[in-house]
Amino acid sequence: FRLNSPGAYDPLVGGGTAADTILDFSAAEGDRIDLSLIATQPLFAGSDLLPYLSVVQVGADAHVQITTPVGQTSTEAILLGVDVDTITDASFTFTPPSGVPLLK
């Protein structure tokens, strides 16, 4: 699952002002969320994105959130039916897989 700029949602693909909803995320099966496009944004100035990342439980779902260095928090993804206790640092990647172009 590859996410784009923090707080940027594309209304042409149903995003509007809503975060991406991921229906079948499973950390146990090795699923990872690719935050490489967010990590390369000038706002983060090449710093480690992990301190800006949080995962919070909202009902039965896990919400992946980014808080920018200027304090704006946005929910980037909603993982349906996922408990936050199953999410670890290994559930995220901040660099694109080898051979995959960094698209903007």
N, C-alpha and C positions, 0 to 999 in steps of 0.2 A: 504494500500500500504506500503510495508516494504522495506526499503532501507538498503544497506550493508555499507561497508567501504567507506570513502570519496574518490572519484576519482577512485574507483575500479569497473571496468565493466567487465563482463564475456563474452568474445567473443564466447563461446560455446552456449550461449543463445541469440545471436544477439546483445550483448552489445557493443563489440569492444571498441572503445574509445568514445562511445556516452552515454549520460545520459538515464535513463529510461523515456519513454514517456507514460504519463497517459492520456488516451483518454476521460475518463468520470468522472473526479474529480469534486465533488460538496460539498463545505463546507456547503452550505445550507441544504443538505441532510445528514449531519453528517459525511462525509468522513474525514478520518484523514490519515496523512502520518506518518508512524512509523520510527523514527530515532534512535531507541534503539540500534541497532547494531553499528551505527556510534558513539553514545554517550558513548559507553563502550570502544572505542578504546584508547589505551595507550596515543596516541597523545593529547587527551583532558584531561588526568589525572584526571578523575572524576569530572571535572568542569562542570558547566551548559553549555549546548550546544547552548542555545538560542542566546547569544551574537555573536556566529559564524555563525548564520543562517541569510540568507537574501532571499527575494523573489523579483525578478525584472521582469518588463514587457518587453517582447521582441515581438513586433508586437502584435498579438492577444493572445499570450501565456504567462503564468507565469513560470519563471524559478526559481526553488528552488536551492539555492547555499549555500555551506559551505566554509568558509574561515578558514583554519587551524591556530593554534597559530603561525606557522612560516610564515604565509602570503600567502599560496597557496590557490587559489579559484577554486572550481570545481562545475559545474552544476550537481546536483544529479538527478533532475527530471524536466521534461518539462510537464506542465499541459496544454494540448491543449484547446484553447478557454476559458481560465480562466483569469479573471481580478484580478490583485494583490489586489485590494481594497476589494475583498471578502475573502481574506486569513487573518486569525488572528492566535494568539498563540495557540488557541484551535484547529487549523487545524493540529497540530503536537502532537505526543506523543513521549516521550523519554524513556519509560519503556514498555516492552512487556505486552500484556494483561494477566491477571491471567490465569494460566494453559497452557500458550504457552511457550515452551522452548526457551531460548535464543540461537539461532543457530549461529555458526560462520563458 
